[in-house]
């Protein structure tokens, strides 16, 4: 593997890891909003996970 191929492979791997982290954070935020949002019961909103 040449140095150029190694740099390209590392760049693609970092890009994929960044995209994975971004979508995981977005998904967690959406699940939390759905579970603790406007349609949640008052007891659910006061749970430790929702605060």
MOJO-V667222 format. One record per backbone hydrogen bond with DSSP energy under -1.0 kcal/mol. CO is the residue of the C=O (numbers start at 1). NH is the residue of the N-H. If there is no record, write none. Layout:
[[CO | NH] [CO | NH]]
//
This chain:
[[2 | 6] [3 | 7] [4 | 8] [5 | 9] [6 | 10] [7 | 11] [8 | 12] [9 | 13] [10 | 14] [11 | 15] [12 | 16] [13 | 17] [14 | 18] [15 | 19] [16 | 20] [17 | 21] [18 | 22] [19 | 23] [20 | 24] [21 | 25] [22 | 26] [23 | 27] [24 | 28] [25 | 29] [26 | 30] [27 | 31] [28 | 32] [29 | 33] [30 | 34] [31 | 35] [32 | 36] [33 | 37] [37 | 40] [41 | 45] [42 | 46] [44 | 47] [47 | 51]]
//
